[in-house]
Each structure stands twice: as structure tokens, then as C-alpha cells.
Amino acid sequence: MAKKKKNISALNEKEGVLQPETLNMVVAKQLKSLKKKSPSVDELVSGILNQNQTALSQAITIIESRAQKHQQQAKEIIERCLPRSNKSIRIGITGVPGAGKSTFIESFGKLLVSEKKKVAVLTVDPSSSISRGSILGDKTRMEDLVKEENAFIRPSASGDTLGGVARKTRETIILCEAAGFDVILIETVGVGQSETAVHSMTDFFLLLKLAGAGDELQGIKRGIMEMADSIIINKADGENLKAAKMAKNEFNRALHLYPAKESGWAPKTLLCSALKNEGISEIWEVISTYFETVKSNGYFQNKRKEQNKFWLLQTVESRLKIEFYANPSVKKELEKQLKALDENRTTPFEAAEKLLNLSK
């Protein structure tokens, strides 16, 4: 008698793929101790000063919120954390998409943690111009670094901020410094317009490049190199090593075309392979040398003062914009002017003039 064939169905349920354990265990423990009700400002500030990462995350969420009820809380949190800030090293990291920024930051962050540094990583994910949504996937990409007790990774959506720097990144830096982080890494989305904003809020500006991708000329054309304190050519391994060395020579030649920096620092070009963890320690040595130089010649202190002035002007502009659009008269007139534009009864310039006159 012939054996019956086993019935194979496409509807059979199969065992799923186990997800990596990427949650920082310190944060997991802190989550259990949280109360269900929203913590007060006193509780959040106390938690931040006691280096509680959960309290830090909650405070950042309040700061990033556009809700009116959170505005006063955010103001109080920042004011109370401000005296404990200004003690970290702020490093801006930028580069075109695909340059390996996340992989580099993970390798670099793990090195810093191994040297007993507390590292905060502030990453900015691009928001969709259609859905306004954002993936916020940096914790997944940095699955080893996120497990480190002395590492904190905070992805934020860029929203409608020009150039992809999160609207409240500056305030987040203050909270991270108050929470005792020694090094703060700020990653941009690498769209080509955020570099100026990141440069204005960091002490060291690191530009990540690729070899053999036409990136050499692009970097020179955009003028980003003028802001860079160091150029890192990533993925310098295997068959790409020869091209990386040639690119290093090209960038070094290009750097000589730029005038000397006020800091007295001559930008360095280095090779690394973040994936293979090669050349990372040399980069930290260069950054350490930079800070020794600028702190001894007074440039570091002067730049921090200039950053504060820049932040003041940016905050004024941001507040004026928020208050303008929150004005009931402006809201009502804006609808009229948008309809008039659709019907070709006005121009954008005339409409703007009427709206601005309402706020006088």
C-alpha cells in the first residue's frame, strides 16, 4: 500500500526570526521603576542630574514637543540644567548618504566607551515631505553601541527644519551635558544643507567621505571642506584601499587651497574602515590633539561664546515664527490668502505683505 503524501500547505506557520537584543539593559531596568503618571519637572531634572537615561529621554521628548502644555515645562528643564552644561566635547559628523556614518559612529562610540567616556549620540533622521513620518532607525543600526551602559542614542526626526538638523538639537545638547556625558556626537542626514547648522553647535566638525564615488570634486564644489576640521575617508579596505589612498592625496591637495583657520588648526585627512574597526583610534588621537591646541590658544572658549550668540538669534527667529502662525488673526487671514492664490486673485508677495501687516 502506497504511503500517503504529507499534506504541505503554504499556510503553515513557521518559526519567526529572533530579533537582536538591542535595548540598553540599563534603560530597561530604569523603565521598570518609572511611575505610570507623567513625571514632574522636579523628577525629570533630578533624574537627569543623577544620570538616569530614561528621565533624559522623557525630558528630550518634552523639549521636542510642539504642544503648548509642554512649552513651559521645557523652559524650566533647560534653565535648571544649564548651570551643569558646557562641559562636554561636541563633535559634528556629516557626509553623503551611504558614506557609512552610522557604522562609523558605532565603532567610534565603542572606542570612546572603552576609554571610560560617556557618549551621547544625537542622530537626525530625514522626515518624509509627504507623510511627515520618519524611520528613526539608528538604534537598530547601532545595535552593539546601544547596549553599552555609558552610551545614549537619541534619534530625532528632522521635521520641516532646513537641512535636517532637529529643531531642538541645541537644547538636547544641554540636557546631555547635564546628564554627565563627556562626548556628544551629532550626526546629520547628509543632505548637503545641514552642515552650517551643525558646525554652529559643535566644537569639532568631521566630514566623512567615500573614495571612487565622484565625492572628491563634489566636496570641493560644495565648500564643505572649508568647515571641516578633519576629513575621514571611510570604507578604506579591500579593493577600495588603493582608491582611498588616492582620494586622501586629492583632499590634502585641496585643503592647501583654503586659507588658514582661525583656530590655528590644519585639517587632517585620515583613512578608516569602520566596518573592520581600522583607523578609528587614530581619529580619536587627532581629535584629542585638536582640543589640546584650541584650548591652549583660547579659540575653544571664543567659539563657545560665538555659538551662544548664534543660538540666541536662532531662538528668537524660531519663537517669532511660532508666535506668528499661532496668531488667530494670521490663521484666519492665511486661509483667505491661500484660497486667493489658488484662484489667481493675488500673488505670494502681496499675500505675505497682508499677513505680516497683521502681526505689527
C-alpha positions in Angstrom: 0.0 0.0 0.0 1.5 3.4 -1.0 2.2 5.8 1.7 0.1 8.9 1.8 1.9 12.1 0.8 2.3 14.6 3.6 0.0 17.5 3.0 2.1 20.6 2.5 0.3 23.9 2.8 1.6 27.4 2.1 -0.5 28.4 5.1 1.7 26.6 7.6 3.1 28.9 10.3 6.9 28.9 10.5 9.1 29.9 13.4 10.0 33.6 13.2 13.4 35.2 13.1 14.7 36.2 16.5 15.3 39.9 16.9 18.6 41.1 18.2 18.6 42.3 21.8 19.3 45.9 21.1 17.7 47.5 24.2 20.2 49.1 26.6 19.7 47.0 29.7 20.3 50.0 32.0 17.4 51.7 30.4 15.3 48.6 30.6 15.8 48.5 34.4 15.0 52.2 34.7 11.8 51.7 32.8 10.5 49.3 35.4 11.0 51.8 38.2 9.0 54.5 36.4 5.6 55.6 37.6 2.7 55.4 35.2 1.9 59.1 35.6 3.9 61.7 33.8 6.9 62.7 35.9 7.1 66.3 37.1 9.8 68.8 36.1 11.5 68.2 39.5 11.6 64.5 38.9 12.9 64.8 35.4 15.7 67.3 36.4 16.6 65.2 39.4 16.8 62.1 37.1 18.9 63.9 34.5 21.4 65.1 37.2 21.6 61.6 38.6 22.4 60.3 35.1 19.1 58.5 34.6 18.8 57.9 30.8 15.1 57.3 31.0 14.5 60.7 32.6 16.8 62.2 30.0 14.7 60.6 27.2 11.5 61.8 28.6 12.8 65.4 29.0 14.0 65.4 25.4 10.6 64.3 24.3 9.0 67.3 26.1 11.5 69.7 24.6 10.9 68.4 21.1 7.1 68.6 21.6 5.2 71.4 19.9 2.3 71.1 22.3 1.6 74.3 24.2 1.4 72.5 27.5 5.0 71.3 27.2 6.5 74.7 26.4 6.7 76.0 30.0 8.0 72.6 31.2 10.7 72.6 28.6 11.8 76.1 29.5 12.1 75.1 33.2 14.0 71.9 32.5 16.5 73.8 30.2 17.0 76.6 32.7 17.7 74.2 35.6 20.1 72.0 33.6 22.0 75.0 32.0 24.4 75.5 35.0 25.5 71.9 34.7 26.1 72.0 31.0 29.0 73.3 28.8 31.4 70.6 29.9 31.4 68.1 27.0 33.2 67.7 23.7 30.8 68.3 20.9 31.6 66.6 17.6 29.6 67.1 14.4 29.6 64.2 11.9 28.3 64.6 8.3 28.7 63.0 5.0 26.6 61.9 2.0 24.1 59.1 2.4 25.9 55.8 2.1 29.2 57.1 3.5 28.8 54.8 6.5 28.0 57.4 9.2 26.1 55.0 11.4 28.7 52.3 11.2 31.5 54.8 11.9 29.7 56.3 14.9 29.1 52.9 16.4 32.8 51.9 16.0 33.9 55.4 17.3 31.4 55.3 20.1 32.6 51.9 21.3 36.2 53.1 21.3 35.3 56.1 23.5 33.3 53.9 25.9 36.2 51.5 26.2 38.3 54.6 27.3 35.8 55.3 30.1 34.0 58.1 28.3 30.2 58.6 28.5 29.0 59.1 24.9 25.7 60.6 23.7 24.8 60.2 20.0 22.2 62.6 18.6 21.1 61.5 15.2 18.7 63.2 12.9 16.6 61.1 10.5 15.0 62.7 7.5 11.3 63.2 7.6 9.1 62.4 4.6 7.9 65.6 2.9 4.6 63.7 2.1 3.7 61.7 5.2 5.9 63.8 7.7 7.0 60.4 9.1 10.5 59.3 9.9 12.0 55.8 10.4 14.2 56.7 13.4 16.3 53.5 12.8 19.6 54.5 14.3 19.2 52.3 17.4 18.7 49.3 15.1 21.8 50.2 13.0 23.9 50.7 16.1 22.8 47.5 17.9 26.1 47.0 19.7 26.6 50.5 20.9 23.1 50.8 22.2 23.8 48.0 24.7 26.7 49.9 26.3 25.9 51.3 29.8 27.7 54.5 29.1 26.2 55.2 25.7 22.9 57.0 24.9 21.5 57.1 21.4 18.7 59.5 20.6 17.2 59.6 17.1 15.1 62.6 16.2 13.0 63.4 13.1 14.3 66.4 11.1 10.7 67.6 10.5 10.5 70.7 8.5 13.8 72.1 9.7 16.0 73.2 6.8 19.0 71.0 6.3 17.9 68.2 8.6 19.0 69.4 12.0 16.4 68.6 14.6 14.6 71.7 15.8 15.6 71.2 19.4 19.1 69.7 19.0 20.8 72.6 20.8 18.6 72.2 23.8 19.2 68.4 23.8 22.9 69.0 23.9 22.4 71.0 27.2 20.5 68.1 28.8 23.0 65.5 27.7 25.8 67.6 29.2 23.9 68.0 32.4 23.5 64.2 32.5 27.2 63.8 32.6 28.1 62.8 29.0 31.7 63.6 28.1 31.4 63.4 24.3 28.4 64.3 22.3 28.3 63.1 18.6 25.8 64.9 16.4 25.0 63.2 13.1 23.3 64.9 10.2 21.2 63.3 7.5 23.8 64.3 5.0 21.6 66.2 2.5 24.1 68.9 1.8 22.4 71.8 3.7 22.7 70.9 7.4 26.5 71.3 7.6 26.3 75.0 8.5 23.8 74.4 11.3 25.8 71.5 12.8 29.0 73.5 12.5 27.4 76.3 14.6 26.7 74.0 17.5 29.8 71.8 17.6 33.5 72.1 18.6 34.9 69.7 16.0 33.5 69.1 12.5 34.2 65.8 11.0 33.5 65.2 7.3 33.0 61.5 6.2 33.9 60.8 2.5 33.9 57.9 0.1 36.6 57.1 -2.5 35.8 56.4 -6.1 32.3 57.8 -5.9 32.9 61.2 -7.5 32.8 62.6 -4.0 36.2 64.3 -4.2 35.1 67.0 -6.6 31.6 67.3 -5.0 33.2 68.0 -1.6 35.4 70.8 -3.1 32.5 72.3 -5.1 30.1 72.5 -2.2 32.7 74.1 0.0 32.0 71.8 3.0 35.7 71.2 3.3 36.2 74.8 4.4 34.3 74.0 7.6 35.8 70.5 8.2 38.4 70.1 11.0 39.1 66.6 9.7 38.2 64.6 6.6 37.7 60.8 7.1 37.7 58.6 4.0 35.7 55.6 5.1 35.5 52.1 3.7 39.2 52.1 3.0 39.6 48.4 2.9 40.0 45.5 0.4 39.9 46.6 -3.3 38.9 50.1 -2.3 42.1 50.8 -0.3 44.1 52.0 -3.4 41.3 54.4 -4.4 41.0 55.6 -0.8 44.7 56.4 -0.7 44.5 58.4 -4.0 41.4 60.3 -2.6 43.4 61.1 0.5 46.1 62.8 -1.6 43.5 64.7 -3.6 41.8 66.0 -0.5 45.2 67.0 1.0 46.0 69.0 -2.1 42.6 70.7 -2.0 43.0 71.6 1.7 46.0 73.7 0.8 43.9 75.9 -1.3 41.9 77.2 1.7 43.0 80.0 4.0 44.3 79.1 7.4 41.7 78.6 10.1 41.2 81.0 13.0 41.7 78.1 15.3 45.3 77.7 14.1 44.5 74.1 13.3 45.5 72.4 10.0 42.8 69.9 9.0 43.9 66.3 8.7 42.8 63.7 6.1 42.6 60.1 7.5 41.6 56.7 6.2 39.5 54.2 8.1 37.3 51.2 7.8 34.5 51.5 10.3 33.2 48.0 9.4 36.6 46.4 10.2 37.3 48.8 13.0 40.5 50.0 11.4 41.9 53.5 11.8 39.3 54.5 14.5 41.8 55.1 17.3 44.0 57.3 15.1 41.0 59.5 14.5 40.4 60.0 18.3 44.1 60.8 18.7 43.8 63.6 16.1 40.6 64.9 17.7 42.3 64.9 21.1 45.3 66.8 19.7 42.9 69.4 18.2 41.3 70.1 21.6 44.7 70.5 23.2 45.5 73.1 20.5 42.3 75.1 20.6 42.1 75.1 24.4 45.7 76.3 24.8 45.3 79.2 22.3 41.9 80.4 23.6 40.0 79.6 20.4 37.8 76.9 22.1 36.4 79.5 24.6 35.8 82.1 22.0 34.0 79.7 19.7 31.7 78.6 22.6 30.8 82.3 23.1 30.1 82.7 19.4 27.9 79.6 19.5 25.8 81.2 22.3 25.2 84.3 20.2 24.2 82.3 17.2 21.8 80.2 19.3 20.3 83.4 20.7 19.5 84.7 17.2 18.2 81.3 16.1 15.9 81.0 19.2 14.5 84.5 18.5 13.7 83.6 14.9 12.1 80.3 15.9 10.0 81.9 18.6 8.8 84.7 16.3 7.8 82.1 13.7 5.8 80.0 16.2 4.1 83.1 17.6 3.3 84.4 14.1 1.5 81.3 13.0 -0.2 80.9 16.4 -1.9 84.3 16.0 -5.7 83.8 15.5 -5.9 86.7 13.0 -3.0 85.3 11.0 -4.6 81.9 10.9 -7.8 83.3 9.6 -6.2 85.5 7.0 -3.8 82.8 5.9 -6.8 80.6 4.8 -8.2 83.6 2.8 -4.8 84.3 1.1 -4.2 80.6 0.2 -7.6 80.5 -1.4 -6.9 83.7 -3.2 -3.6 82.3 -4.5 -5.4 79.2 -5.8 -7.9 81.4 -7.7 -5.1 83.7 -9.1 -6.5 86.8 -7.3 -3.2 87.6 -5.6 0.5 86.9 -5.7 2.6 85.3 -3.0 4.3 88.6 -2.3 1.0 90.5 -1.8 -0.4 87.7 0.4 2.7 87.7 2.6 2.6 91.5 2.9 -1.0 91.3 4.2 -0.2 88.6 6.7 2.9 90.4 8.0 0.9 93.6 8.5 -1.4 91.8 10.8 1.4 91.0 13.2 2.5 94.6 13.6 
